[in-house]
Protein backbone atom coordinates (compact mmCIF):
# COMPACT_ATOMS: atom_id res chain seq x y z
CA UNK A 1 0.00 0.00 0.00
CA UNK A 2 1.67 3.21 -1.19
CA UNK A 3 0.86 6.48 0.52
CA UNK A 4 1.40 9.91 -1.04
CA UNK A 5 2.37 12.87 1.13
CA UNK A 6 1.43 16.42 0.28
CA UNK A 7 3.95 19.15 1.04
CA UNK A 8 2.06 20.46 4.07
CA UNK A 9 2.53 17.18 5.95
CA UNK A 10 6.31 17.37 5.63
CA UNK A 11 6.40 21.09 6.42
CA UNK A 12 4.44 20.66 9.66
CA UNK A 13 7.06 18.17 10.83
CA UNK A 14 9.53 21.08 10.91
CA UNK A 15 7.18 23.76 12.23
CA UNK A 16 7.74 24.08 15.98
CA UNK A 17 4.75 26.43 16.18
CA UNK A 18 2.25 23.92 14.78
CA UNK A 19 1.77 21.93 18.01
CA UNK A 20 -0.17 18.71 17.51
CA UNK A 21 0.14 18.94 13.73
CA UNK A 22 3.90 18.70 14.14
CA UNK A 23 3.58 15.64 16.40
CA UNK A 24 1.20 13.91 14.01
CA UNK A 25 3.34 14.72 10.96
CA UNK A 26 6.43 13.33 12.67
CA UNK A 27 4.49 10.19 13.63
CA UNK A 28 3.31 9.68 10.05
CA UNK A 29 6.80 10.20 8.62
CA UNK A 30 8.24 7.85 11.27
CA UNK A 31 5.80 5.15 10.18
CA UNK A 32 6.38 5.57 6.45
CA UNK A 33 10.17 5.93 6.39
CA UNK A 34 11.05 2.40 7.57
CA UNK A 35 8.18 0.82 5.58
CA UNK A 36 9.35 2.56 2.37
CA UNK A 37 5.72 2.99 1.34
CA UNK A 38 5.87 6.77 1.06
CA UNK A 39 5.59 8.46 -2.32
CA UNK A 40 6.41 12.06 -3.20
CA UNK A 41 6.54 14.12 -6.35
CA UNK A 42 9.05 16.58 -7.70
CA UNK A 43 6.46 19.27 -6.88
CA UNK A 44 6.46 18.29 -3.18
CA UNK A 45 10.25 18.42 -2.94
CA UNK A 46 10.44 21.80 -4.70
CA UNK A 47 7.67 23.30 -2.56
CA UNK A 48 9.27 21.96 0.63
CA UNK A 49 12.66 23.46 -0.21
CA UNK A 50 11.19 26.82 -1.17
CA UNK A 51 9.04 27.18 1.95
CA UNK A 52 11.58 25.68 4.36
CA UNK A 53 14.31 28.10 3.30
CA UNK A 54 11.97 31.07 3.26
CA UNK A 55 9.43 30.61 6.05
CA UNK A 56 11.39 28.37 8.43
CA UNK A 57 14.68 30.03 7.59
CA UNK A 58 16.47 26.73 7.11
CA UNK A 59 19.80 27.09 5.43
CA UNK A 60 20.11 25.66 1.96
CA UNK A 61 22.25 22.86 3.40
CA UNK A 62 19.66 22.03 6.10
CA UNK A 63 16.83 21.88 3.57
CA UNK A 64 18.97 19.76 1.25
CA UNK A 65 19.58 17.40 4.18
CA UNK A 66 15.83 16.94 4.60
CA UNK A 67 15.45 16.31 0.86
CA UNK A 68 18.17 13.66 1.14
CA UNK A 69 16.10 11.89 3.81
CA UNK A 70 13.59 11.10 1.06
CA UNK A 71 16.12 9.81 -1.48
CA UNK A 72 14.86 6.21 -1.16
CA UNK A 73 11.19 7.09 -1.55
CA UNK A 74 9.35 6.62 -4.82
CA UNK A 75 9.26 9.88 -6.72
CA UNK A 76 6.65 10.84 -9.28
CA UNK A 77 8.14 12.84 -12.15
CA UNK A 78 5.36 14.42 -14.22
CA UNK A 79 5.72 14.36 -17.99
CA UNK A 80 3.64 15.86 -20.80
CA UNK A 81 0.82 13.32 -20.43
CA UNK A 82 0.76 14.04 -16.69
CA UNK A 83 0.23 17.73 -17.34
CA UNK A 84 -2.69 16.97 -19.65
CA UNK A 85 -4.16 14.64 -17.01
CA UNK A 86 -3.85 17.49 -14.47
CA UNK A 87 -5.77 19.78 -16.81
CA UNK A 88 -8.57 17.22 -16.97
CA UNK A 89 -8.63 16.72 -13.18
CA UNK A 90 -8.68 20.45 -12.60
CA UNK A 91 -11.61 20.91 -14.95
CA UNK A 92 -13.56 17.87 -13.77
CA UNK A 93 -13.27 18.52 -10.03
CA UNK A 94 -12.82 22.33 -10.16
CA UNK A 95 -9.53 22.11 -8.26
CA UNK A 96 -6.75 24.60 -7.81
CA UNK A 97 -3.92 23.86 -10.24
CA UNK A 98 -1.34 22.66 -7.69
CA UNK A 99 -3.92 20.56 -5.84
CA UNK A 100 -4.77 18.87 -9.13
CA UNK A 101 -1.05 18.22 -9.67
CA UNK A 102 -0.75 16.56 -6.26
CA UNK A 103 -3.85 14.47 -6.91
CA UNK A 104 -2.57 13.39 -10.31
CA UNK A 105 0.83 12.41 -8.91
CA UNK A 106 -0.84 10.24 -6.27
CA UNK A 107 -3.11 8.64 -8.88
CA UNK A 108 -0.33 8.02 -11.40
CA UNK A 109 1.82 6.53 -8.64
CA UNK A 110 -0.89 3.99 -7.82
CA UNK A 111 -1.26 5.19 -4.24
CA UNK A 112 -4.12 4.07 -2.06
CA UNK A 113 -3.91 7.05 0.34
CA UNK A 114 -3.22 10.74 -0.23
CA UNK A 115 -2.25 12.44 3.04
CA UNK A 116 -3.26 16.12 2.87
CA UNK A 117 -5.41 18.69 4.56
CA UNK A 118 -6.25 20.34 1.25
CA UNK A 119 -9.05 17.95 0.25
CA UNK A 120 -12.04 16.55 2.15
CA UNK A 121 -11.13 13.72 4.49
CA UNK A 122 -12.50 10.47 3.10
CA UNK A 123 -12.91 11.87 -0.42
CA UNK A 124 -12.35 9.19 -3.06
CA UNK A 125 -10.87 9.36 -6.51
CA UNK A 126 -11.19 5.80 -7.82
CA UNK A 127 -9.12 3.56 -5.54
CA UNK A 128 -7.41 6.56 -3.92
CA UNK A 129 -8.78 7.85 -0.63
CA UNK A 130 -7.84 11.22 0.87
CA UNK A 131 -6.88 11.26 4.53
CA UNK A 132 -6.35 14.33 6.65
CA UNK A 133 -3.67 13.33 9.17
CA UNK A 134 -4.88 16.01 11.60
CA UNK A 135 -8.47 14.84 11.73
CA UNK A 136 -9.23 12.05 14.18
CA UNK A 137 -5.52 11.11 14.34
CA UNK A 138 -5.77 8.57 11.50
CA UNK A 139 -2.04 8.12 11.12
CA UNK A 140 -1.59 4.62 12.53
N, C-alpha and C positions, 0 to 999 in steps of 0.2 A: 504494500500500500504506500504509494508516494504522496507526499504532502507538500504543497507549494506555500511558500511564505511570502507575503507582501512586505514591502519595505518597512511599513510602520511597525511590524512585529520586531524586526531586528533593531530598529531605532530605539524603541522603548527599552530594550535590554541595556542600552547605554545612557538612558535618561534618568539620572538620579532623582529628578523632580517628579517622576511619573508614578511613584508609590507602588501600588499593587500591580499596575500594568507592567512595571519593570520586573517584579517578582514572577509574574505569570509568563512574560516573554522569556526570561532566563530559564524557567522550568521547561517551556516548550523547546527551546534550543537545546537544552541539556538532554532532553529525550530524543530529539531527532539526530543530533550529531553522532552518537555511537551507533544508532540504527542505520545510518546512511540512507534514510528514506526522504530526506529533505531535498526539495527542488527549488531553484532560484532561476531568475532570468538575468540577462545582461542589464535590463532596465532596473531591476532591484539593486544590483551592485552599484550602478552608476548613481542612482538616487541616494543610496546609503552614503557613498563617498561624499557627494555634494553636500548633503545635509549635515553629516557628521563633522566635516571640516568647517562648515559655516556656522551652524547653530550650536553644536556641542564643542566647537573650537578644538577638535582633535587636530593634532599635527597630521600632515600628509603621511608620515611614517606610521603613526598610530592607526589611522584609517586603513592604510594598506595592510597592516597587520591583521585587522579584523577581516578584510577581504580574503587574506590568505587562509583564514580559519575555514573558509567555505570552499577551498580549492578541490576537495574531494566530492563535493555535492554535484548532482546533475545540474547542468546549466542549459536553459533554453536560449537558443540564439535565433531570434526572428529573422526570416528571410522575406523575399518579396511576397510569396504566397501567404505568409503570416500577416503581413501588413494588410493585404486584401481581406483576410479573414477578420482582422480587427475592425476594418471598415464595416463589414457586415454585422458583427456583434454590436458595434456602437449604434448602428441604425436600428437593428432589431430590438435591442433592449434599452435604447435611449440612454446610453452610458457616457460618462466623460471619457475622453480619448485614452488617457493613461490607465483608467480602470479597465477599459476594454482590452488594452494591451496585456495587463496582468491576467485577466480572465483567459484570454487566448493562450498565453504562455502555459497556464495551468492545464487547459484543455489539450493543447498540443503535446504536452509532456505526459499525458495519460494519468494525471493525478486524480485521486479520489477525494482529497480535501484541499480547499483553498483557505488558508488562515489569513483573515483580514478583518478589519472593522469597517471597511468601506462598502460592504454589501450587507444585505439582510441575513442575519444568522439563520441557517437552515435552508437558504435559497438554493435551488438545484438548477444545474445546467447539464442535462444529460446525467451521466454517472458521477459528475462532480458536485460535491456539496460544499457550501460556504460555511465556515465556522468562525465565529468571533471569539478569540481566545480570552476576552475580557468579560464575556457574558457567561454566567453560570460555571465559571472555571472548568471548561471542557477539555483542558489540555491533556489530561492523562487518558 
